[in-house]
Amino acid sequence: MTDEQIVKLWKSDSTRKAWLNAYRCWGVWLRTPELRLTYYKYDLSDGQRIIVCEHEAP
């Protein structure tokens, strides 16, 4: 997905939330098993990055 397509999604609150809630589709960037953390990232073309950290409940 291009940055332009993402910006179009962000114009509507509901589509922005849906895109952000689908962060698992971005792919796993890093796992820290001892802390039960999984990081997902989305790289924008201008070098900025969106990162989501998910903690696995015991």
C-alpha positions as CSV (number, residue, x, y, z in Angstrom):
1,M,0.0,0.0,0.0
2,T,1.4,3.4,-0.9
3,D,1.6,6.3,1.5
4,E,-1.0,8.1,-0.7
5,Q,-3.4,5.3,-0.2
6,I,-2.9,5.3,3.5
7,V,-3.5,9.0,3.8
8,K,-6.8,8.5,2.0
9,L,-7.7,5.9,4.6
10,W,-6.9,8.3,7.4
11,K,-9.4,10.9,6.2
12,S,-12.2,8.9,7.7
13,D,-12.1,8.1,11.4
14,S,-13.7,4.7,10.9
15,T,-11.3,3.6,8.1
16,R,-8.3,5.0,10.0
17,K,-9.3,2.9,13.1
18,A,-9.8,-0.2,10.9
19,W,-6.4,0.2,9.3
20,L,-4.7,0.6,12.6
21,N,-6.6,-2.3,14.2
22,A,-5.3,-4.5,11.3
23,Y,-1.7,-3.9,12.4
24,R,-1.0,-7.7,12.5
25,C,-1.1,-7.6,8.7
26,W,2.0,-5.4,8.7
27,G,4.1,-8.4,9.8
28,V,6.1,-9.0,12.9
29,W,9.1,-6.8,13.3
30,L,10.6,-8.0,16.6
31,R,9.7,-10.5,19.3
32,T,10.9,-10.4,22.9
33,P,9.7,-13.8,24.3
34,E,11.1,-13.3,27.8
35,L,8.9,-10.2,28.1
36,R,6.0,-11.6,26.0
37,L,6.2,-8.6,23.6
38,T,5.6,-8.6,19.9
39,Y,6.4,-5.5,17.8
40,Y,4.8,-4.7,14.4
41,K,5.9,-1.8,12.2
42,Y,4.8,0.0,9.1
43,D,7.5,2.0,7.3
44,L,6.4,5.1,5.4
45,S,8.2,6.2,2.3
46,D,9.6,9.4,4.0
47,G,11.4,7.3,6.6
48,Q,8.9,7.6,9.4
49,R,7.7,4.5,11.0
50,I,4.5,3.4,12.9
51,I,5.2,0.9,15.6
52,V,2.7,-1.2,17.6
53,C,3.8,-3.2,20.7
54,E,1.5,-6.0,21.8
55,H,1.9,-7.8,25.2
56,E,0.8,-11.3,25.5
57,A,-1.4,-11.9,28.6
58,P,-0.3,-14.8,30.9
